[in-house]
Amino acid sequence: MKVIVLGSGIIGTASAWFLNKSGHDVTVIERQPGAAQETSFANGCQISVSHAEPWANPAAPMKILKWLGKEDAPLLYRFRPEWLQWRWGLNFLRECTPGRTNDNIRQIVSIAEYSRQTLQALRTETGVDYDCLTKGILHFYTDKKEFEDSLPAAKLMRDLGCPRDSIDADEVIRIEPALTKIRDKIVGGDFTATDESGDVYKFTNGLARKAAEAGVDFRYSTTVTRLLTEGTGASAKITGVEIIDPKGRHTVLRADAFVMAMGSFSVPLLKPLGVDLMIYPGKGYSATYQVTNPDAAPTVSLTDDGYKLVVSRLGDRLRVAGTCELNGYTRELNTTRCDAITRRTRELFPDACDYDNPVYWAGLRPLTPSNVPYIGKTKFANLFLNTGHGTLGWTMGCGSGRAIADIVSGRIPELDFAFTGMPRRKPVILTAPRTVQA
Ligand SMILES: Cc1cc2nc3c(=O)[nH]c(=O)nc-3n(C[C@H](O)[C@H](O)[C@H](O)COP(=O)(O)OP(=O)(O)OC[C@H]3O[C@@H](n4cnc5c(N)ncnc54)[C@H](O)[C@@H]3O)c2cc1C
């Protein structure tokens, strides 16, 4: 079957890889001159099954109200006269009930764990080098109440098979001695030894090169302008995509099946077709610093709960990422937010990096209210979705690619997940190894 994948971030690239492995003739359309140049470019780089708890949870509404109007707030909702943003906000509130939060966690753990295993197999198979570290993720807390409030979520994660162990401050320092400078502020933490980190940009590009060698046709610098349809009801299908090629010419590309993997930009392309996705762009920031004193910089990937920042060591660089601003599709850098990241990183690891030359970046997380992505079928028999991976697209990416290749090929993926347009499988309790390593 001829399949066109729309977008070459981590999601589109992983989809293309597995579709090719399933025996399809695959073309990828990407508007940038290479893979992973938008949201999959400079993110937090964590493979964090342990972060399956979505932002929409019972404690979220009060926190968001408290943060309204604060320029350096971890999550900033800037109200706009825009129906999608308001509708998204109302749906977000609906996902904050305990029942829905727990079901969302269950689904995210399921696909994230499946994805991590898929990534591990892929790196063995392809040998792609992406500054991968398998030293776990350490989440530390500086607020006693936040730490206590995190204990039920950690227990739920353990019940679902994710070994997120709650630990005291001494254990936090034993696992990552680079945090010693703020020892007196730390009240506790949790550690998930099976989590990982690595550069999503390097991985996606390495995988795209391997996929191209295997026969996938990557059309870069090519913009999709619309999807063409024919028929109605059960016989409705996509006949082609209109593109602008690198020479500026409008052309139509035809295929048997189409996979939408354009992150936040999936929405405007599918809306005219009546496929109404609840995805809103959540702008996040990252800063990358050159490590000047390797012994003073962390190697275990970290989550700083108080500041909602994640930290990953990528060879001789330190990546710090976080914060979210709901303010449309703008990617402009807000200096207050950038400065806040550097101030905090310098406080945590004062002697580790060159803080005078940070490289700042902003990207748009494709956020669904629940943080559960859209993977599966649509009302068009040959249009498939792999989009809306929100805060965890790197964590869920390889598994999502594998799952969509199964679905396009007529197979049912083996995991508990509400794939769109398909019956849900019975919940499966995952069993991950419970070895704790430092
Ligand atoms: C600050 C920050 C930190 C993050 N940290 C983490 C983390 O630690 N761990 C984690 O798991 N996730 C993290 N994420 C989330 C993760 O980065 C995203 O979920 C993921 O990158 C989404 O991948 P994607 O392929 O769906 O989207 P993208 O990478 O945005 O890919 C979509 C592609 O579609 C292309 N495209 C769009 N429109 C068109 C068009 N009209 N024609 C042709 N091509 C088009 C774009 O150029 C782009 O390459 C973070 C995100 C941010 C912003």
The ligand as an SDF file (V2000), in Angstrom:
LIG
                    3D

 53 58  0  0  0  0  0  0  0  0999 V2000
    9.6120   22.8240   26.2960 C   0  0  0  0  0  0  0  0  0  0  0  0
    9.1850   21.4130   25.9650 C   0  0  0  0  0  0  0  0  0  0  0  0
    9.7010   20.3500   26.6750 C   0  0  0  0  0  0  0  0  0  0  0  0
    9.3050   19.0510   26.3900 C   0  0  0  0  0  0  0  0  0  0  0  0
    9.8890   18.0120   27.0630 N   0  0  0  0  0  0  0  0  0  0  0  0
    9.5360   16.7470   26.7750 C   0  0  0  0  0  0  0  0  0  0  0  0
   10.1750   15.6600   27.4540 C   0  0  0  0  0  0  0  0  0  0  0  0
   11.0810   15.8340   28.2690 O   0  0  0  0  0  0  0  0  0  0  0  0
    9.7530   14.3950   27.1570 N   0  0  0  0  0  0  0  0  0  0  0  0
    8.7370   14.1680   26.2760 C   0  0  0  0  0  0  0  0  0  0  0  0
    8.3660   13.0080   26.0970 O   0  0  0  0  0  0  0  0  0  0  0  0
    8.1590   15.1680   25.5760 N   0  0  0  0  0  0  0  0  0  0  0  0
    8.5270   16.4550   25.8120 C   0  0  0  0  0  0  0  0  0  0  0  0
    7.9350   17.4890   25.1430 N   0  0  0  0  0  0  0  0  0  0  0  0
    6.8390   17.1990   24.1950 C   0  0  0  0  0  0  0  0  0  0  0  0
    7.3740   16.7610   22.8410 C   0  0  0  0  0  0  0  0  0  0  0  0
    8.4310   17.5850   22.4330 O   0  0  0  0  0  0  0  0  0  0  0  0
    6.2320   16.8170   21.8060 C   0  0  0  0  0  0  0  0  0  0  0  0
    5.1140   16.1090   22.2770 O   0  0  0  0  0  0  0  0  0  0  0  0
    6.6840   16.1610   20.4890 C   0  0  0  0  0  0  0  0  0  0  0  0
    7.8430   16.7780   20.0140 O   0  0  0  0  0  0  0  0  0  0  0  0
    5.5750   16.2690   19.4460 C   0  0  0  0  0  0  0  0  0  0  0  0
    6.0650   15.6300   18.2910 O   0  0  0  0  0  0  0  0  0  0  0  0
    5.2670   15.6850   16.9240 P   0  0  0  0  0  0  0  0  0  0  0  0
    6.0370   14.8880   15.9490 O   0  0  0  0  0  0  0  0  0  0  0  0
    3.8360   15.3980   17.1550 O   0  0  0  0  0  0  0  0  0  0  0  0
    5.2900   17.2430   16.5410 O   0  0  0  0  0  0  0  0  0  0  0  0
    6.4700   18.0890   15.7650 P   0  0  0  0  0  0  0  0  0  0  0  0
    7.8010   17.6910   16.2620 O   0  0  0  0  0  0  0  0  0  0  0  0
    6.0600   19.5010   15.8880 O   0  0  0  0  0  0  0  0  0  0  0  0
    6.3060   17.5540   14.2960 O   0  0  0  0  0  0  0  0  0  0  0  0
    5.2700   18.0000   13.4340 C   0  0  0  0  0  0  0  0  0  0  0  0
    5.9240   18.2690   12.0870 C   0  0  0  0  0  0  0  0  0  0  0  0
    4.9200   18.6490   11.1560 O   0  0  0  0  0  0  0  0  0  0  0  0
    5.4810   19.6290   10.3000 C   0  0  0  0  0  0  0  0  0  0  0  0
    4.3960   20.4240    9.7150 N   0  0  0  0  0  0  0  0  0  0  0  0
    3.4730   21.1700   10.3500 C   0  0  0  0  0  0  0  0  0  0  0  0
    2.6440   21.7380    9.4740 N   0  0  0  0  0  0  0  0  0  0  0  0
    3.0340   21.3450    8.2420 C   0  0  0  0  0  0  0  0  0  0  0  0
    2.5720   21.5760    6.9060 C   0  0  0  0  0  0  0  0  0  0  0  0
    1.5070   22.3460    6.6770 N   0  0  0  0  0  0  0  0  0  0  0  0
    3.2130   20.9770    5.8720 N   0  0  0  0  0  0  0  0  0  0  0  0
    4.2890   20.1630    6.0850 C   0  0  0  0  0  0  0  0  0  0  0  0
    4.7870   19.9150    7.3180 N   0  0  0  0  0  0  0  0  0  0  0  0
    4.1650   20.4920    8.3780 C   0  0  0  0  0  0  0  0  0  0  0  0
    6.3550   20.4750   11.2390 C   0  0  0  0  0  0  0  0  0  0  0  0
    7.3640   21.1630   10.5230 O   0  0  0  0  0  0  0  0  0  0  0  0
    6.9290   19.4200   12.1830 C   0  0  0  0  0  0  0  0  0  0  0  0
    8.2050   18.9680   11.8140 O   0  0  0  0  0  0  0  0  0  0  0  0
    8.3390   18.8110   25.3790 C   0  0  0  0  0  0  0  0  0  0  0  0
    7.8350   19.8740   24.6290 C   0  0  0  0  0  0  0  0  0  0  0  0
    8.2580   21.1740   24.8990 C   0  0  0  0  0  0  0  0  0  0  0  0
    7.7350   22.3080   24.0680 C   0  0  0  0  0  0  0  0  0  0  0  0
  1  2  1  0
  2  3  1  0
  2 52  2  0
  3  4  2  0
  4  5  1  0
  4 50  1  0
  5  6  2  0
  6  7  1  0
  6 13  1  0
  7  8  2  0
  7  9  1  0
  9 10  1  0
 10 11  2  0
 10 12  1  0
 12 13  2  0
 13 14  1  0
 14 15  1  0
 14 50  1  0
 15 16  1  0
 16 17  1  0
 16 18  1  0
 18 19  1  0
 18 20  1  0
 20 21  1  0
 20 22  1  0
 22 23  1  0
 23 24  1  0
 24 25  2  0
 24 26  1  0
 24 27  1  0
 27 28  1  0
 28 29  2  0
 28 30  1  0
 28 31  1  0
 31 32  1  0
 32 33  1  0
 33 34  1  0
 33 48  1  0
 34 35  1  0
 35 36  1  0
 35 46  1  0
 36 37  1  0
 36 45  1  0
 37 38  2  0
 38 39  1  0
 39 40  1  0
 39 45  2  0
 40 41  1  0
 40 42  2  0
 42 43  1  0
 43 44  2  0
 44 45  1  0
 46 47  1  0
 46 48  1  0
 48 49  1  0
 50 51  2  0
 51 52  1  0
 52 53  1  0
M  END
$$$$
